[in-house]
Structure formats: structure tokens, C-alpha cells
Amino acid sequence: MSRNDKRGVMGTVCRLNIANDKGFTMVDILMVVAILGILLGIGFFSYRGMMDRYNIEKQMKEMYVDLMSARIRAMQRNRIHFVTFTPTQYAVYEDTSPAPDGNGLFSAATDSLVMQKSLMPNFPIIRSPDPNQWSNASPLQLNAKGLLDTGVTTTGTVRVTVEANGEYDCIAISEIRSSLGKWDGTECKAR
């Protein structure tokens, strides 16, 4: 039996034809590479969309927790608190000027900064219905009971300007509560 012979079924000798075995052609390899490229491209864009949704939801949930913490802090400290928003950050201040209990008027220079957070640059926020609402000139004001002071501040919505079809992309802020929601083009629908 030669080197190219192999025992088959029932002991018969089968000849291997090594000389005619060509392997993969260039066309076969190009087809595999093209299919892999298409699959990787689809996977990359799906992954990127998923990460955008995750980051938007993460940002909105963190902001929601910080707003609730500001309400609780206002009740615990029995002091007015202010929240300011810009497209790329938000800050919470405690009314401490003049000492000891403040005067109910916001002053970024003299009131105590409790917390300031920068937002992800790819996901800026906007205030609705008025984009200038709750800025340094006119902050969101929480009274000593943790309620939105509607005599000074209006209710409204904070939302991400980027659409990524996440579960949460806005926060509806009312006098007694804040709610995470989904922006439907005109308002924040609480979930």
C-alpha cells in the first residue's frame, strides 16, 4: 500500500488524488472577506446605536437622582435650593447668602455650590418649553419643603437634544415631583 492509499469502508483501498486538490480559490476568499465585512459593518452600527441609547438613559437617570437629592436636601436643611442648567452641565446651589439662612434670591457667586456635573458632550440637554428656562439668570427654585416654588419658577422639561430611541430621554419637572419619561416631539410622557 502506498502513501496515497487509505483504507475505506469494508477494507477497500481508496486512492487519494492529492495532485487535483486545489484548495480555496481567490474568489472563495474574497466572498468570505466581503460577507465578514458586511456583518462587521452592521454589527458596528448596531453597537453604536445601543451605546448611544445606554449613555442617554444613564445621563438622564443620573440627573433625575440628583434632582431628587436636591429636593431631599432642601427638606433636610430647611433651606431654598437652586438648580441651574446649561446645554453641557447642571449645578445645585444652597441659598446661604446672606448667612445664616439666605434671602431666597439666587447668586452663583455667594450661594453655596452643592454639586456641579458636566454632561456628555455628544448628548447636550435643552429645557422646554423655554430653552432659557432655569438658567443662571432664572434657576429652578426648590423651597424648604423640597417643592418647586411655582411663584418664582415654572414647571417644564429637561431633555436630550439627540434622538436615540432610548426608554428615557427627558425629565418632566412639576411642583411636587420629577418624572423620567420619553419625549414624543411635544412633551415628556412620564413612564
Secondary structure, DSSP 8 states (H G I E B T S, - for coil): --TTEEE-GGG-EEE--GGG-----HHHHHHHHHHHHHHHHHHHHHHHHHHHHHHHHHHHHHHHHHHHHHHHHHHHHTS-EEEEEETTEEEEEE--SSTTT--S---TTTSEEEEEEE--TTS-EEEES-TTTTSSSS-EEE-TTS-B-TTT---EEEEESS----S--EEEE-SS-EEEEEE-SSSEEE-
